[in-house]
Amino acid sequence: MRPKNLLQYTGQRHLVGEGKVLRKAVESGNINSMIFWGPPGVGKTTLANIIALQTDRPFFSISAINSGVKDVREVIDKAKNQRFFHSQNPILFIDEIHRFSKSQQDSLLGAVEKGIITLIGATTENPSFEVIPALLSRCQVYVLKPLEKDELIGMLNYALQNDEYLKDRHIVLKETDALLIFSGGDGRKLYNVLELVAAFGRAEGDELVVTNEMVADIVQQNIAVYDKAGEQHYDVISAFIKSMRGSDPNAAVYYLARMLEGGEDIMFIARRMVILASEDVGLANPNALLVANNAMQAVHLVGMPEARIILANCAVYLATSPKSNSAYMAIEQAIALVRKTGGLSTPLHIRNAPTNLMKSLDYGKNYKYAHDFDQNFIEQEFLPKEIEGTAFYNPSANPAEEKIRERLRAFWKTKYGY
């Protein structure tokens, strides 16, 4: 059911819709190296295949999980030979490129720089952290989004009408909620579940009527088949994060054990805890970020199996810490306002004035240096005139932030509503 062109391709209309950036690049044939960043099963590999087909380029594919520098060099040598027979650079597709080490990524640089290959990498991890800067600077990063409900249902209907086996089964989708829930927005997982239902579902006469109850029963009975490729990866990390956010150290340690026994990347786990320390513990316990960051560095230095102890220490610490998302909400609201209002004019008195011209234009005039005043504070306006008095930060109800609220109320009186 893998589509062969962009017209058949499901989802990612912000990239491949009519007139969108990647669609125009493919249609013009002017393809540069790129990285697709998005969750599993949203079409990263499929899109790479379509680009190669529609631009008539040789296509080489390797997986970072089971490939090394030697494999990369062999593929690059093959690509060099292909250039004698094609006017366009061959495409080298690397799945899960975030799993490549620095030396493995370094081995790609020369071929990308010289135009021997056009690199397309696929990753579920933030490439800013996982791809070396020299390689990242030579690639355009495209963010792929999870598939929407109507797109997933469209994939189901397409398979039922066009798959050589399914189209003769007379399958009727009476209910689709369970199919969509078990897929989790992952198109590949959706087809895995549909395949299980077609194989194990009991037909009523000539028709196989699909209901939510039927799908749940079949998936639960065949969980080993369903999860053979680690499909629950994102379900378990989600449960791990939510357990710590929900202050349950027992559930947090359980899901940590599930990930460790499943061979999860320990640095992936550590990074998620650093994020949680800022997003969910935040100012209720500022030490949490220090603990999580130190744990991540220790895990990197020590490695398994001892890293499990460090991860468990950090997970229990975060789960038992008081919680606050006030800083997270503050930056989300501030970003939303910036996108709505654009670049508002910064008040003159807090602008930098390194030149005489700027000083003559009143840059920095009447600025009051806080340390010259009692308690290192003097009331003055810092926000642009259009949004004066707007409060983004709202202290949460915990002992640490109650003290912050009291201090802000003493400084700003009624201005920000503290």
PyMOL commands that set and color helices and strands:
alter all, ss='L'
color gray80, all
select helices_A, chain A and resi 13-16+21-28+44-54+69-82+97-99+102-113+127-130+133-136+149-162+166-168+177-183+187-200+212-221+223-226+233-245+249-261+266-284+287-302+307-320+326-341+348-350+356-360+370-372+374-376+385-387+399-412
alter helices_A, ss='H'
color red, helices_A
select strands_A, chain A and resi 34-37+59-63+91-95+118-123+140-143+171-173+208-210
alter strands_A, ss='S'
color yellow, strands_A
deselect
rebuild
show_as cartoon
